[in-house]
């Protein structure tokens, strides 16, 4: 077997280009298989995973889910760690870290503040968020490199100095790059982006976090995560026809809603799994972020093995085969909840508008839209994004487009295509898919996030104009894609986007409806069929990776004190040992408040490395319950209404502490820790809500804020924007012990409510030190 494997790998190296493949690690003994081609001296350690799993299995004396195997297999102390799903905090040792450029700026600034010389685990930076979609791939990339030169230079030099691999702009979207190069069965990877779970398509536990969490891992500190519950999704039957992997997660989102997966890992299993491609499984895991899940995962199978082989990692597949019993769930394992979906009965879905969990069968959406008054004419169809930009996705879309072209049709709607990576772009150009998609009317954009995250210089409508777009993206919150609150965005599969763009209307159902060709004859689109992977090897395209030098100590990292894009961090103030008394309420938020509402993206992305500048977007999208308006709050000291950031700055200048009152699932959406950094920077101390999204709650704790929840959700109605609040009991702050909140009304009356929290002992220390980073420095000083 070994000579055949070596020959196969050597041949792949020749076909793909030597720069993409290091043969040397494969020639080593079985235990010396490299985690990636780019880090030939960092090895997969399945032996340690196996050892830890055996320790935990003996302790718990029960079958384990796949999620438990990988999570518990990365415990810092498997023999002594307290383990109880949904309750205890686990101390974990992830294998690696990945950061996209918008979040990497603040993560690297925090790492610089730590004073450490080099990252402790393999880490990478991916330049995918700062490229605005405007004219087309090449032009947009050139423009982004010019506009963002200062930031790219900072990230490249910081990566070189601290041992972090750097993927240059144009490389592709972070999650596609991870799937192609870094994810593998059994890996634990944390990434500073909410859609990091994409790597679960290759059987890894890949979790989205804020930058401060990434700094912990890069600093070699055990990373804390509340022990997740495990929701099982049993798949039976087989995908066929127009139904795609995207429809699985669109259906699950409709069942669980945007908060139904909070505090849990979604684990897919059952006989239906084998009918889904590896990249299809990644699509499902990717969008699991929209239901609040910690992450999502599929068991190791032949589809993953096939993908590993095609991406030059047959050695990893061979090793995974030997340890397969640890990369699938135990027979008889128990889930906290089970959902069953028959893939043979699943219909194509489209979710939206304004929330990714509003699920509709495609066959119904036209009628629903007319009933609800949503525009049925589609202005733009957009395919790609980190969720759906694989070779198979592009192939299925091209198969639909090819049929339309054969009948003389092009898209009635505007149509854009975003390749997921340079490798995907180069391969679909070589294999003709890009040509077909252009001929049907498509514009191929840069290998980047683009319109999915609001990086879209949209010209075809005016702000405030009511319109509909359909995308193969993951998220469709108000104003998310184009900053227009009247854009009704719907999420579906790439092939459905393509079909609807050709028809130009939501009222078209490709399973049953006919189109009229240029010759006047009616025809029906056939269900698309495309190769899961290219018949030839992937074309790697341009070399876009910068290796960190072995010794980066001499590398200079430049941050100009007058820069408007970058700003070195100053430590936040420590807790003064007193209760928080007479806080003003900056805003009482009504309804949905995502991290987009708290810290908008789009044009604000350019300030992600400058905390003071980006704080000018604090909560500008949140709706004030007092007047029903966004970015208009009462200044309690002047009684004048003004923008939220200006009011917060005024309170800070006057030395007044303030709080925010929120609704359900506060902070859902993107992992951006700026939504926690900004309120802390502008003087906020407490965020009180009915419930929090997981990542945002952790981010708030990391920055020394108090995220608290109403013991009785109805108490939300007792607090008014003109009240003052005092948090009592901080001197006795302890895990599991509620805090008192005294509400002082303007008429002089008072009432007391109870507030819950999820702080453990170390997180309380973060609060007392002022932030998790401050606490890290304190511990370093003590140890030295």
C-alpha positions, 0 to 999 in steps of 0.5 A, a space after each residue: 500500500 505504501 509505495 502506491 500511496 507515495 506514487 499517487 501523492 508524488 503524481 499529485 504534487 507534479 500535477 498541482 505544482 510543487 508549491 502546493 504539496 510537500 511530499 516529505 511528511 508523507 514518507 515519514 512514519 504513520 504518526 507523522 502526517 502533516 496537518 497541512 501542506 503549508 506546515 510540514 512540521 505540524 503533525 496530526 495527533 490522533 494518538 492523543 485524541 484516542 487516549 483522551 477519548 478512552 479516558 473520558 469514555 471510562 469515566 462517563 461509562 456510556 457511548 459517546 456522540 461524535 461531537 463528544 469524542 472530538 471535543 472531549 478528545 481535546 480536553 486539557 485535563 481529561 482525567 479531572 475535567 468536570 463534564 456535564 452537557 449544557 452546564 460545566 465549562 470545558 478547558 480545551 486545547 484546539 489544534 489551530 486558529 484561523 482569522 479573516 482580515 476584518 477580525 484579524 486586525 483586532 485579534 493581532 492587535 490584542 496578541 501584540 498587547 499580550 507581549 508574547 513573541 510567537 503564536 503557540 499553535 498553527 494560525 492563519 490570516 485570510 484576506 477576504 472581507 475588505 474587497 468591495 464588489 463593484 466592477 468585476 473580479 480583477 478590477 475590484 481586487 486591484 482597487 481593494 489592494 490600493 485602498 487597503 494597502 495599510 491594513 494588508 501590510 499590517 497583517 502581513 508583517 504581523 503574521 511574519 513577526 508572530 509566526 502566522 501564515 498569510 493568505 493574500 487578498 484574492 486567495 478566497 474566502 476563509 472557510 473555503 480555504 480552510 476546507 481545501 487546506 486545513 480542516 480534517 476529520 477530528 480537528 478542533 479549529 477555532 476561527 474569528 468568523 461565525 461561519 467557521 463551522 463550515 469545516 464540519 463538512 470534513 468531520 472537524 469541530 470548527 467553532 466561530 469565536 471572537 478575537 480575544 478567544 483566538 488570542 487565548 489559543 494563540 497564546 497557548 492558554 486553555 480555551 474555555 467553552 461551555 460543554 455543548 449539548 448535542 442535537 442529532 439530525 438523522 438523515 434518511 433517504 437520498 437527495 435527488 432532483 432540484 433538492 440540494 444540501 442547502 435545503 437540509 439546513 434551510 429546513 433545519 433553520 425553519 424547525 429550530 429558528 435562529 436561536 434553537 441551536 444555542 449552546 449545542 452542536 448539531 450532529 448529522 448522522 444516519 444513512 442519508 449522510 452518504 448521499 451528500 458530497 463533502 462540500 455539500 456537508 460543509 454548506 450545511 455546517 456553514 449555515 448552522 451558524 444561523 440557528 445559533 449552534 456552537 458548531 455542526 459536524 458530519 461523521 467521517 465517510 467515503 465522500 470526505 475521503 474522496 475530497 481529501 484525495 482530490 485536494 492533495 491530502 490522501 495521506 490524511 485520509 489514509 490515517 483517518 481510515 486507521 482511526 475511523 472508530 473515533 471519527 464516527 459516533 458510538 452505537 447507542 449514543 444519546 442526543 439531547 434532541 433528535 430531528 429526522 429528515 427524509 431527504 427523499 421527501 425534502 423539497 427545494 426551499 427558500 428562506 426569508 426575507 429579513 431572517 434566515 429561519 423563515 422557511 418556505 418551499 420554493 413552490 409556495 414562495 410566489 403566493 406567499 410573497 404576493 400575500 405579504 406584499 413582498 416584491 416578486 420581481 427579482 432585481 439581482 440573483 447572487 451565487 457564491 459566498 462561503 456557504 455555496 461556492 464549491 466546484 459542485 455548486 458552480 457546476 449545478 448552476 452552470 448546468 441550469 444556465 446551459 439549458 437556458 442558453 440552449 433555448 436562447 435565454 439569458 437572465 432577466 435579473 442581474 446575476 453575480 458569481 463569487 468563486 470561493 477560492 482562487 483554486 475554485 476560480 481557476 478550475 471553473 475557468 479551465 472547465 468552462 463553467 465560468 464562461 457559461 455563467 458569463 454567457 447567461 448574463 453573469 458577472 464574476 466577482 473577486 474571490 471574496 465575501 463581497 455582497 454577502 457581508 455588505 461589501 457591495 457598491 450597488 448601483 441599480 436601486 436607490 436606498 429606501 427602494 423596495 426590491 427583492 434579491 435572491 442569494 445562495 448566501 447564509 444570512 439575510 438580516 435587514 440591510 445586510 447585503 446592500 445597506 438598504 432596509 427595503 431590500 427583501 433578501 431570500 436565501 436558497 441554493 445556487 441552482 435555484 438562484 440561477 433558475 429564478 434569475 433566468 425567470 426573473 420572478 419569485 413566482 417561478 417554480 423550476 420543478 413544475 413551471 415552463 419558460 418560453 424560449 427565444 423561438 417562442 416554444 415552451 420548455 421546462 428546466 431539467 434538474 441540474 446534474 454536475 460533478 462533485 469534484 473535477 475530473 482533472 486535478 484542481 487548478 491551484 491558480 495563482 500563488 497567494 500564500 505567504 509563509 511565516 519565516 522561521 524567525 520573525 523576531 527582526 520583523 517590524 510591524 508598523 502602526 502609525 499613531 496618526 492612522 485612521 485605519 489602525 490603532 494600538 490598544 490601551 488596557 481597559 480599566 479594572 473593576 473598582 470593587 464597588 457595585 455599579 450604581 445609578 447607571 443610565 440606560 443608553 438604549 432599550 432595544 426593541 426586537 431583533 438586535 444582531 451584531 450587524 445592528 450593534 456594529 454595522 459592516 459594509 463601509 465600516 469594515 475599513 475601521 476594524 483595526 481602529 477601535 475609536 473610529 469604528 465605535 462611531 457605528 455603535 448600535 446605530 441599527 438598533 431600534 429604540 423602543 422609546 421612539 421606534 427609531 434607529 440611531 436616535 436616543 434621549 440623552 438623559 443629561 440634556 434631554 435631547 435626542 441624538 445618535 447613539 454613539 454621540 450620546 455614549 461619548 457624552 456619558 463617557 466624557 461626563 464620567 457616567 456609566 451606562 447600560 443597554 437593555 436588549 430583547 431575545 437572542 441579543 447579538 445573534 449573527 456575525 462573531 464580530 467582537 467589535 460589538 463588545 469592544 465598542 460599548 466597553 470603549 465608550 463607557 458601557 458596563 452592563 448589557 441586560 437582555 432576555 437572552 444572548 447569542 453564544 459568541 456575543 455573550 462570550 465576547 462581552 465577558 472577554 472585554 470586562 462587560 457584564 452580560 446579564 439576563 432577566 430571571 423573569 423575561 417579563 421584567 424587560 417591561 419593568 425597565 424604561 429608557 428614563 430609569 436608572 439602574 444599580 447592579 448590587 452584589 458584585 462584591 460577592 459575585 460568584 458562579 450561579 449566584 444571581 445579581 440584584 438590579 434596583 430600578 429607580 424610576 423618575 418619580 422616585 419609586 424603586 423596584 428590585 428584579 433578579 438577574 442571572 448570569 453564566 460567569 464561571 470563576 475565571 470569567 469573573 476574574 476577567 471582569 475584575 481585571 477589566 478584560 480577559 487580556 488584562 487577566 492574561 497579563 496579570 498571570 504572565 507577570 505572576 509566573 515570571 
